[in-house]
Amino acid sequence: MADEQESSDRRPRGSLAVSLIAIAVAVLPIAYVLLSGPAVWLFQHGYGRGILPLIYKPMIWLEQSGTTIGRLVAWYWSLWK
């Protein structure tokens, strides 16, 4: 009887993978945006001149768009300059 209860309390292995994927999908875009600030600092100090503009091209486009979100990006980047 204890074995039946113990086996019913365990989550299937597939649900762990789904949970990890869901966390990654939620965290990676946030990390991308937040790490753009340190990338601005690196770029300003001469590092990553070839690769950083390629990696952050969508953020650069957004910042130059003049939209509200673009102005927020510009403000955030100004904190790193």
C-alpha positions as CSV (number, residue, x, y, z in Angstrom):
1,M,0.0,0.0,0.0
2,A,2.9,2.4,0.7
3,D,4.3,1.6,-2.7
4,E,1.1,2.6,-4.4
5,Q,1.0,6.0,-2.5
6,E,4.7,6.6,-3.2
7,S,4.3,6.0,-6.9
8,S,1.2,8.2,-7.2
9,D,3.1,11.1,-5.4
10,R,5.9,11.1,-8.0
11,R,5.7,13.4,-11.0
12,P,6.4,11.9,-14.3
13,R,9.9,12.8,-15.7
14,G,8.3,14.5,-18.7
15,S,6.7,17.2,-16.5
16,L,10.1,18.2,-15.1
17,A,11.3,18.8,-18.7
18,V,8.2,20.8,-19.5
19,S,8.7,22.9,-16.3
20,L,12.3,23.6,-17.2
21,I,11.4,24.6,-20.8
22,A,8.6,26.9,-19.5
23,I,11.1,28.6,-17.1
24,A,13.6,29.0,-19.8
25,V,11.0,30.5,-22.2
26,A,10.1,33.0,-19.4
27,V,13.6,33.9,-18.2
28,L,15.6,34.1,-21.5
29,P,13.8,37.1,-23.0
30,I,14.1,39.0,-19.6
31,A,17.8,38.1,-19.4
32,Y,18.3,39.3,-23.0
33,V,16.8,42.7,-22.3
34,L,18.6,43.1,-18.9
35,L,22.0,42.0,-20.3
36,S,21.7,44.6,-23.1
37,G,22.8,47.2,-20.4
38,P,26.1,45.6,-19.7
39,A,26.5,45.1,-23.4
40,V,26.2,48.8,-23.9
41,W,29.0,49.3,-21.3
42,L,31.2,46.8,-23.0
43,F,30.6,48.4,-26.4
44,Q,31.4,51.9,-25.0
45,H,34.7,50.6,-23.7
46,G,35.7,49.0,-27.0
47,Y,34.7,45.4,-26.4
48,G,32.6,43.3,-28.8
49,R,32.4,45.9,-31.5
50,G,31.8,43.2,-34.1
51,I,29.4,40.9,-32.4
52,L,27.3,43.0,-29.9
53,P,25.5,45.0,-32.6
54,L,24.6,41.8,-34.2
55,I,23.3,40.2,-31.1
56,Y,21.4,43.2,-29.9
57,K,20.1,44.4,-33.4
58,P,16.4,44.0,-32.3
59,M,17.1,46.1,-29.2
60,I,18.9,48.7,-31.3
61,W,16.0,48.9,-33.7
62,L,13.6,49.2,-30.8
63,E,15.6,52.0,-29.2
64,Q,15.7,53.9,-32.5
65,S,12.0,53.5,-33.2
66,G,11.0,56.3,-30.9
67,T,8.2,54.3,-29.3
68,T,7.5,54.3,-25.6
69,I,9.3,51.0,-25.2
70,G,12.2,52.4,-27.3
71,R,12.4,55.3,-24.9
72,L,12.5,52.9,-22.0
73,V,15.3,51.0,-23.6
74,A,17.2,54.3,-24.3
75,W,16.8,55.3,-20.6
76,Y,18.0,51.9,-19.4
77,W,21.0,52.0,-21.7
78,S,21.8,55.6,-20.4
79,L,22.3,54.1,-17.0
80,W,25.2,52.0,-18.4
81,K,26.9,54.8,-20.4
